[in-house]
Amino acid sequence: MAFKIATERRFSAPVQVRSDDFTAHYRVLPDETIAGFDFNTAEGQRDFLRASIADLEDVLGEGDAPLAYSAQLLEQLLGFSDVRLALMRSYNRGYFEAKAGN
């Protein structure tokens, strides 16, 4: 089987926050880009997630109404450390699972 290079590589992965979950669609970032983020700070984590998240699914608002992905929704979610860390775990797990499947 041939290996196809895509200009923008992506993968999807579930995100588990306590007993709830949703799906994140991520961009695969080059190693050089990832090296520029300071994962030891909340701002560095937010910067990484802003760069890597392309879309979110199954996020609900008031009255269980589905929320459309937007920069405002992403910023709201990134303001919570538990969600931020769950997104980072999801990226790592999904990236390595996608990589193993190639």
Backbone as a chain_set.jsonl record, in Angstrom:
{"seq": "MAFKIATERRFSAPVQVRSDDFTAHYRVLPDETIAGFDFNTAEGQRDFLRASIADLEDVLGEGDAPLAYSAQLLEQLLGFSDVRLALMRSYNRGYFEAKAGN", "coords": {"N": [[0.85, -1.174, 0.0], [0.558, 2.211, -0.797], [1.966, 5.256, 0.52], [0.33, 8.2, 1.139], [0.864, 11.604, 0.889], [-0.6, 14.25, 2.483], [-1.576, 17.665, 2.238], [-2.695, 18.873, 4.43], [-2.853, 17.15, 7.239], [-5.157, 15.275, 9.127], [-7.056, 14.085, 11.977], [-9.559, 12.418, 13.939], [-10.8, 12.247, 17.289], [-12.145, 10.874, 20.317], [-13.119, 12.838, 23.157], [-12.922, 12.741, 26.554], [-14.492, 14.038, 29.314], [-14.816, 13.96, 32.579], [-17.749, 12.216, 33.072], [-18.787, 12.716, 30.631], [-18.671, 13.059, 27.036], [-17.245, 14.15, 23.896], [-16.466, 14.824, 20.431], [-13.397, 15.621, 18.921], [-11.844, 17.158, 16.152], [-8.772, 17.13, 14.771], [-5.871, 18.91, 13.564], [-2.841, 17.625, 12.305], [0.09, 18.648, 13.613], [3.294, 19.851, 12.535], [6.459, 18.623, 13.798], [8.298, 20.704, 14.357], [6.638, 22.874, 14.811], [5.161, 22.032, 17.055], [7.208, 21.92, 18.929], [7.514, 24.553, 19.589], [5.639, 25.275, 21.487], [4.807, 25.965, 24.878], [4.111, 23.675, 27.007], [3.911, 23.629, 29.717], [2.551, 25.76, 30.67], [-0.659, 27.316, 31.055], [-1.375, 29.072, 29.015], [0.346, 28.289, 26.932], [-0.64, 25.705, 26.482], [-3.234, 26.354, 25.634], [-2.581, 27.781, 23.275], [-1.446, 25.709, 21.718], [-3.709, 24.025, 21.418], [-5.497, 25.741, 20.103], [-4.178, 25.914, 17.656], [-4.239, 23.266, 16.794], [-6.872, 22.216, 16.851], [-9.49, 21.633, 14.657], [-12.215, 21.326, 14.49], [-15.168, 20.692, 16.453], [-17.44, 18.29, 17.742], [-20.676, 17.308, 18.988], [-20.986, 18.905, 21.258], [-22.901, 20.323, 23.702], [-25.283, 22.864, 24.59], [-27.266, 25.063, 26.632], [-30.298, 23.511, 27.583], [-29.679, 21.219, 26.229], [-29.135, 21.774, 23.58], [-27.47, 21.433, 20.492], [-24.253, 22.849, 19.948], [-22.753, 24.881, 17.548], [-19.494, 24.696, 16.128], [-17.165, 27.195, 16.901], [-14.851, 29.952, 17.132], [-15.328, 31.298, 19.487], [-16.668, 29.357, 21.057], [-14.596, 27.477, 21.291], [-12.704, 29.001, 22.758], [-14.132, 29.349, 25.128], [-14.258, 26.693, 26.075], [-11.502, 26.168, 26.357], [-10.908, 27.647, 28.558], [-11.268, 26.134, 30.787], [-9.493, 24.068, 32.871], [-9.768, 21.261, 33.152], [-11.073, 20.48, 30.811], [-9.283, 21.399, 28.9], [-6.985, 19.801, 29.457], [-8.101, 17.296, 28.93], [-8.555, 17.532, 26.189], [-5.913, 17.712, 25.285], [-4.924, 15.186, 26.05], [-6.566, 13.643, 24.417], [-5.693, 14.451, 21.861], [-3.03, 13.442, 21.868], [-3.447, 10.65, 22.276], [-5.153, 10.032, 20.092], [-3.526, 10.817, 17.94], [-1.328, 9.028, 18.069], [-2.684, 6.609, 17.772], [-3.751, 6.966, 15.211], [-1.386, 7.205, 13.786], [-0.281, 4.674, 14.139], [-2.035, 3.247, 12.629], [-1.38, 3.873, 10.029]], "CA": [[0.0, 0.0, 0.0], [1.342, 3.445, -0.921], [1.772, 6.294, 1.533], [-0.107, 9.428, 0.485], [1.147, 12.83, 1.65], [-1.667, 15.253, 2.406], [-1.078, 18.975, 2.632], [-3.122, 19.059, 5.816], [-3.217, 15.862, 7.821], [-6.152, 15.416, 10.202], [-7.628, 12.884, 12.586], [-10.613, 12.669, 14.918], [-10.633, 11.439, 18.497], [-13.083, 11.205, 21.391], [-12.614, 13.599, 24.304], [-13.667, 12.355, 27.75], [-14.42, 14.978, 30.432], [-15.595, 13.271, 33.603], [-18.581, 11.154, 32.487], [-19.297, 13.201, 29.348], [-17.681, 13.028, 25.961], [-17.533, 14.773, 22.608], [-15.445, 14.48, 19.447], [-12.564, 16.706, 18.404], [-11.164, 16.923, 14.88], [-7.481, 17.784, 14.946], [-4.844, 18.999, 12.537], [-1.549, 17.109, 12.733], [1.064, 19.734, 13.542], [4.679, 19.402, 12.362], [7.27, 18.58, 15.016], [8.896, 22.015, 14.613], [5.577, 23.73, 15.369], [4.868, 21.538, 18.402], [8.339, 22.274, 19.799], [7.411, 25.955, 19.966], [4.621, 25.488, 22.513], [5.195, 25.711, 26.269], [3.021, 22.879, 27.574], [3.902, 23.797, 31.173], [1.719, 26.902, 31.028], [-2.023, 27.263, 30.521], [-1.405, 29.791, 27.74], [0.985, 27.428, 25.939], [-1.592, 24.639, 26.173], [-4.3, 26.96, 24.814], [-2.021, 28.066, 21.949], [-1.353, 24.432, 21.013], [-5.041, 23.545, 21.069], [-6.022, 26.638, 19.061], [-3.529, 25.56, 16.392], [-4.488, 21.884, 16.382], [-8.291, 21.848, 16.743], [-10.151, 22.083, 13.439], [-13.668, 21.276, 14.667], [-15.673, 19.941, 17.606], [-18.791, 17.746, 17.566], [-21.397, 16.775, 20.149], [-20.933, 19.813, 22.398], [-24.269, 20.782, 23.925], [-25.468, 24.052, 25.409], [-28.481, 25.095, 27.447], [-31.391, 22.7, 27.073], [-29.101, 20.164, 25.398], [-29.09, 22.177, 22.173], [-26.12, 21.312, 19.923], [-23.55, 24.1, 19.687], [-21.892, 24.862, 16.365], [-18.109, 25.054, 16.414], [-16.759, 28.574, 16.628], [-13.702, 30.383, 17.93], [-15.851, 31.654, 20.81], [-16.896, 28.103, 21.782], [-13.29, 26.925, 21.619], [-12.126, 29.791, 23.852], [-14.882, 29.032, 26.348], [-13.813, 25.385, 26.545], [-10.097, 26.237, 26.749], [-10.831, 28.318, 29.843], [-11.407, 25.156, 31.865], [-8.301, 23.21, 32.849], [-10.094, 19.846, 32.948], [-11.38, 20.298, 29.39], [-8.016, 21.608, 28.189], [-6.163, 18.61, 29.626], [-8.771, 16.203, 28.218], [-8.287, 17.745, 24.765], [-4.515, 17.369, 25.033], [-4.843, 13.715, 26.119], [-7.235, 13.14, 23.229], [-4.786, 14.667, 20.723], [-1.919, 12.486, 21.95], [-3.946, 9.284, 22.08], [-5.639, 9.93, 18.72], [-2.388, 10.937, 17.019], [-0.565, 7.782, 18.051], [-3.518, 5.562, 17.196], [-3.818, 7.22, 13.771], [-0.046, 6.922, 13.261], [-0.123, 3.216, 14.12], [-2.886, 2.722, 11.562], [-0.827, 4.188, 8.694]], "C": [[0.897, 1.239, 0.0], [1.008, 4.409, 0.208], [1.461, 7.592, 0.808], [0.172, 10.611, 1.405], [-0.003, 13.804, 1.42], [-1.098, 16.585, 2.853], [-1.504, 19.322, 4.045], [-3.617, 17.715, 6.338], [-4.143, 16.111, 9.005], [-6.521, 14.057, 10.756], [-8.693, 13.328, 13.577], [-10.398, 11.76, 16.111], [-11.687, 11.84, 19.527], [-12.369, 11.961, 22.512], [-13.508, 13.257, 25.491], [-13.419, 13.374, 28.849], [-15.386, 14.468, 31.49], [-16.439, 12.179, 32.947], [-19.166, 11.558, 31.131], [-18.218, 13.079, 28.277], [-18.191, 13.783, 24.741], [-16.383, 14.402, 21.681], [-14.705, 15.734, 19.008], [-11.924, 16.24, 17.101], [-9.906, 17.785, 14.907], [-6.703, 17.875, 13.647], [-3.576, 18.371, 13.112], [-0.533, 18.233, 12.531], [2.47, 19.165, 13.334], [5.449, 19.475, 13.676], [7.844, 19.952, 15.369], [7.879, 22.973, 15.239], [5.291, 23.325, 16.806], [5.968, 21.947, 19.375], [8.261, 23.716, 20.284], [6.404, 26.249, 21.062], [5.166, 25.15, 23.898], [4.038, 24.996, 26.958], [2.949, 22.978, 29.096], [3.079, 24.982, 31.623], [0.333, 26.738, 30.41], [-2.08, 27.962, 29.166], [-0.75, 28.973, 26.634], [0.084, 26.276, 25.524], [-2.71, 25.172, 25.281], [-3.8, 27.245, 23.399], [-1.922, 26.794, 21.106], [-2.729, 23.973, 20.54], [-5.709, 24.44, 20.033], [-5.466, 26.245, 17.689], [-3.954, 24.188, 15.896], [-5.958, 21.536, 16.196], [-8.905, 22.484, 15.504], [-11.668, 22.158, 13.61], [-13.98, 20.478, 15.924], [-17.084, 19.485, 17.297], [-19.353, 17.307, 18.902], [-21.186, 17.598, 21.413], [-22.322, 20.433, 22.515], [-24.286, 22.016, 24.822], [-26.707, 23.919, 26.274], [-29.588, 24.278, 26.787], [-30.935, 21.606, 26.127], [-29.133, 20.489, 23.91], [-27.658, 22.049, 21.657], [-25.522, 22.692, 19.637], [-22.661, 23.929, 18.466], [-20.482, 25.28, 16.772], [-17.859, 26.503, 16.026], [-15.541, 28.886, 17.479], [-14.15, 30.725, 19.348], [-16.097, 30.39, 21.652], [-15.561, 27.499, 22.205], [-12.66, 27.677, 22.786], [-12.824, 29.513, 25.171], [-14.4, 27.702, 26.925], [-12.369, 25.419, 27.045], [-9.889, 26.952, 28.075], [-10.938, 27.393, 31.037], [-10.255, 24.163, 31.797], [-8.64, 21.742, 32.613], [-10.401, 19.554, 31.48], [-10.1, 20.419, 28.565], [-7.131, 20.352, 28.263], [-6.781, 17.401, 28.923], [-8.537, 16.319, 26.71], [-6.847, 17.371, 24.413], [-4.3, 15.853, 25.074], [-5.432, 13.095, 24.849], [-6.35, 13.302, 21.989], [-3.686, 13.61, 20.734], [-2.371, 11.065, 21.656], [-4.377, 9.093, 20.615], [-4.532, 9.986, 17.702], [-1.638, 9.609, 16.931], [-1.379, 6.611, 17.536], [-3.614, 5.722, 15.68], [-2.488, 6.863, 13.122], [0.17, 5.418, 13.146], [-0.938, 2.586, 13.004], [-2.358, 2.985, 10.176], [0.151, 3.145, 8.247]], "O": [[1.888, 1.29, 0.728], [-0.086, 4.378, 0.772], [2.234, 8.035, -0.041], [-0.238, 10.613, 2.566], [-0.329, 14.134, 0.28], [-0.243, 16.639, 3.737], [-0.769, 19.985, 4.778], [-4.664, 17.217, 5.926], [-3.937, 17.041, 9.784], [-6.333, 13.025, 10.112], [-8.717, 14.485, 13.999], [-9.884, 10.649, 15.979], [-12.077, 13.006, 19.603], [-11.185, 11.751, 22.775], [-14.72, 13.462, 25.434], [-12.281, 13.565, 29.276], [-16.604, 14.531, 31.327], [-15.876, 11.286, 32.315], [-19.958, 10.814, 30.552], [-17.025, 13.007, 28.572], [-19.388, 14.02, 24.579], [-15.433, 13.74, 22.099], [-15.313, 16.775, 18.756], [-11.519, 15.085, 16.966], [-9.972, 19.007, 15.047], [-6.847, 17.041, 12.753], [-3.27, 18.568, 14.288], [-0.328, 18.705, 11.413], [2.803, 18.118, 13.89], [5.134, 20.281, 14.552], [7.878, 20.327, 16.541], [8.228, 23.784, 16.096], [5.188, 24.184, 17.682], [5.684, 22.285, 20.524], [8.88, 24.062, 21.291], [6.328, 27.387, 21.526], [5.894, 24.173, 24.067], [3.099, 25.634, 27.436], [2.012, 22.457, 29.7], [2.916, 25.202, 32.824], [0.178, 26.099, 29.37], [-2.765, 27.489, 28.259], [-1.242, 28.965, 25.506], [0.045, 25.908, 24.35], [-3.09, 24.535, 24.299], [-4.509, 26.982, 22.428], [-2.272, 26.796, 19.926], [-2.89, 23.575, 19.386], [-6.423, 23.939, 19.164], [-6.189, 26.242, 16.692], [-4.021, 23.969, 14.687], [-6.263, 20.62, 15.433], [-8.853, 23.7, 15.318], [-12.329, 22.96, 12.951], [-13.16, 19.691, 16.396], [-17.846, 20.211, 16.66], [-18.612, 16.978, 19.828], [-21.204, 17.055, 22.518], [-22.85, 20.994, 21.555], [-23.429, 22.19, 25.688], [-27.14, 22.816, 26.607], [-29.785, 24.352, 25.574], [-31.719, 21.119, 25.312], [-29.154, 19.585, 23.074], [-26.725, 22.509, 22.316], [-26.209, 23.587, 19.145], [-21.91, 22.959, 18.359], [-20.305, 26.119, 17.656], [-18.284, 26.968, 14.969], [-15.238, 28.169, 18.432], [-13.421, 30.467, 20.306], [-15.765, 30.367, 22.837], [-15.41, 27.06, 23.345], [-12.136, 27.054, 23.709], [-12.178, 29.449, 26.217], [-14.16, 27.597, 28.128], [-12.044, 24.776, 28.042], [-8.808, 26.872, 28.657], [-10.724, 27.814, 32.173], [-10.064, 23.495, 30.781], [-7.882, 21.04, 31.943], [-10.031, 18.499, 30.964], [-9.866, 19.634, 27.646], [-6.598, 19.902, 27.249], [-6.056, 16.569, 28.377], [-8.342, 15.309, 26.033], [-6.595, 16.779, 23.363], [-3.583, 15.3, 24.24], [-4.875, 12.154, 24.284], [-6.268, 12.394, 21.162], [-3.44, 12.957, 19.719], [-1.739, 10.358, 20.871], [-4.006, 8.106, 19.98], [-4.582, 9.278, 16.697], [-1.35, 9.127, 15.835], [-0.822, 5.702, 16.92], [-3.565, 4.736, 14.946], [-2.459, 6.287, 12.034], [0.741, 4.944, 12.163], [-0.585, 1.524, 12.491], [-2.838, 2.378, 9.218], [0.71, 3.25, 7.155]]}, "num_chains": 1, "name": "protein.A"}
